[in-house]
Amino acid sequence: MASASSDQKLREFLLAQSPVWLTERLLNAAVGDPVLLAGLQVAAAGSDGAQVVRRELDRAIWVDEYVEWDEAPTYVFGVNRALELLADLIRDGHPDQAIELTEHAIDLLEQAVERVHDDGDTHGCLAWAQEIHVRACAAGNPDPTALAQRLFTRATADEWGVFANVVADYADVLGPAGVATLRGLITEELQRLPRLVAGASADVHHSRILGLAERAAKADGVDAVVDVLARDLRSASQFQRICQELMAAERVDQALEWARRGLAELQGRIDPGLHDLRRLAASLHAQVGRHGAAVELAWQDFAVVPSVEGYQRLREYGEADGSWARWRERALDVLREQPPLATPPPRIKGYVWPRPMGHSVLVNVLLEEGDVQAAWEAAHNGGCLEGVWLTLARQRAQQHPRDAIPVFCRQVEAAVEVAKRDSYEHAVSLLTEVSECYERVGASAEFADYVRNLRAAHRRKRNFTAALDAARLPG
């Protein structure tokens, strides 16, 4: 990148040259640069330059064949340079022509996006074209009603979300009359569509209209937004969105009513969002002082998906309700009944079950409550994930270092098997903890023998040996 001083020197040099010399140099450069040539032709043609811009947009954007990954950056660069001609048209005092040409460019880009293999840069070109369109409309004098109708048509057919926020993006350029027309078109189409309940289906057009209506309703307040959201009650996530809108407006009682309605209407349905809605409902019950209802919902959630976080929520609401002792025993019974880690998941075609966790949650819960002995017994009875074993071993080592040694050693050997530099460093770090355990039981010689055997078993792993040497471990 040139410095400011070098730019100034170049400017001074060019200003000192004759027009003929500059013209020749510029024309020579334009011969190999279609966009530069088009820009010069547009400047020369004045108001008649629109056709030049259209030809350049067609040349740069239209895709006959699929644009491969390695060719995409060149394609995107050319498109961006062609779009700059539209910005030049606005700057040169021809915004109304720029409006028409930008819409033409957007049409071309919408066809091209799926034919270009890139990281979304072509979609970025499409977004920039829409920004130029807004600028052209602001600088020009489009008819508000006609513009609103075109924008509505584009927004309802928009596959890429470029016009998703059309009401806000164009509010200033449309003015009150244009905004009223646009919102009227959205509302009219919304009213034509059926309300959606659990089990109903919606096509892409329906979803686009709902999205447009929701964004348009933002200006009218929370009730208007809720009215739009309530037209699609197919899923728990939609009920949750309604609750969040009401909570943001500090209308907790209404949010709770919507949460309860969602749980009732979706009862028995397979909907992953039900867990989140149930947790939200429990939180809302607690906020209004209904701790008994909160703990009941927390229990329903915990019983379906036992987790440390679910146990914590159950404890929070149970303590507030004064019933924690009873709920605690029920929760621990659920955790004790979880299948052992070695139990294979059921085999169902087309479904991948999550990895069994054994007593991992139970161990974490007991450790959180400070009952290391019970956690140790739970881990041996039902097994747990290796990360949980490591946490447990560190707690167990405080009172029973000999018990913790095999767990640490298993972690060391697993890290060495990974055979990567950072895993070797992790293994060495664990060995320092093993060393401390051996020292505390007065068996440092056993630790030295263990490390020597470890070296011998992995003598071909020179990076591991180097890591042991760097830590000055027995050799």
Phi, psi and omega in degrees: 000131182289146178281166179297324181292320179291324176299317181295320179296320179295318178301314180298322179295313182296322179295336182274351183273162181282152177304324181296314180298314180296319180298314181298315180298317183293319178294321177298319178294322183289337180301321181262008183226094184302324182290318177299316179299316179297320179298319178293320179294322177296314180299323181287328184276342181065232182292343178273005184280355183300322180295325177296316180298317180300316179298320181290323176297316178300316182296316187281325190263321186299134182242116178279316181235167182299133178268114183286169185306313185287342179265346186298317180301320179295318179299311182297319178301315180295321179295315181298321179293323177293322178295332177299331178297327177294318177298323178296321178300318178297313182296328182274005174093024180234055186294326182294323174292324179296326178300309182298317183289326178294321177296323175296317179296320179296319177301316180296316182294322179298328176283332186275334189306315184283353181258005182241123181269096181214189181265024181100005181296325179293323174297325176297322175299319180296318178295321179293321178300321178293323176297318178297322179299317177299315180297319179296318179296323179291324182276337184265200183224059181286151176290122186301319182291315180295320179296317180300319180294319178294318180296320178298316179299317180293315183297324182281345178251007188282110180278345189247004177074014183293325181254022183297327182251041190299324183296312180289319183298325187250011184303315183292319184282333179282326185073174183305317183293316180293318178298318179298320178296313181297314180294325178296320178296318179296314182296318180299317179290323179298316182294335180287335184273147180287154172288150185249131177237177181306131180095345180280162177237155180225141177273179183297321180299315179302314182296321179295317180297318178298319178296317178297317181295321179297314181294323178294327182287343182306324182290343184260359176100178189295324182297320179295320179295316180297320179302320179289312181301327182288355177278353178225094183245044181279338189221160178296326181297328179290318175299321180295321178297320177298315179300318182295322176298316181290323178295321178297332177269010178061038178246071187295318182300317179292321178299319180296320179298319179292322178296316179295321179297317179298316180296325180288315185287333183258007182302131178087354180271153175273106184211109181301337180286349180297326179298314180295321180294321179296319178294321178295317179299319178299316179298320180292319176302317181295321181298328180263012174086010180264071187290330178296316178294324180297315183290328177297316179292321178298324178293315178303317181293316182294320182296328180279314182231084180296131180206162176298316180297320178295322177297319180295319178295317179300318179294318180301311182286325179294321178295321179293330181271350182078016184240019188297322183303316180293315182291328181298315181296321178295318181294318179295325177297319178299317182291323178293334183274359178295143182301143177302157183301327184283349182287120180290147178290156178296150182260115177232125183301131176085001181230131178256114180284149176294156182298132178301143182249356181058230180260026182302314181295316180300316179299314180297320179296314181293323176296319178299326179274359175085010181262080184293322181298314180295323178295320179297316179294320180297320180296320180285331181284318186240357182074164178202168180293154186299321178298324178289321177302319182295315177300317180296317181299319180296324176288318182295325183298337182295325181246334183225071185300326181298320180297326186283338186303310181300325179294313178300317183295322177297322178291321179299310184294326177293322180293321180295324181295334178297328174062048173228155185302314182291330177289326174296318179297322177295319179298318180295320178299319178294325180297330176294325178289323176298317180302316180298320179297316179297320180299319184292336177259010177068037183229047181298329179295323177297321179295318179299318178298320181297315182293320178298318178295324179294318177300315183295320182293333184236035186296338180280349180269086188296327179293326177290316177300319180296321179294322176296318179295317181298327179274000179058042177273154186309142180218000000 
